[in-house]
Amino acid sequence: KFMHLMSGNLSHQIEHHLFPDLPSNRYAEVAPKVQEICKRYGLPYTTGPLLKQVGSTWAKVFKLALPPKKA
């Protein structure tokens, strides 16, 4: 909860983009419903500890920024 507060609820980016007018203190309330819908339709819903999420993001940035491997 502390990290949610300190990050401005960035841990609920999906909910923020789905419901931009929803107050950020309500994101946690709708998150389980959004997760269930994502699961039902086979859509990714990435969640986890802050360091794991930051590391995953930087790994993706580096992967996409580097030139493709030659076959």
ABEGO torsion letter per residue (X at the ends): XAAAAAAGGAAAAAAAAABAABBAAAAAAAAAAAAAAAAAAGBBBBBEBAAAAAAAAAAAAAAAABBBBBX
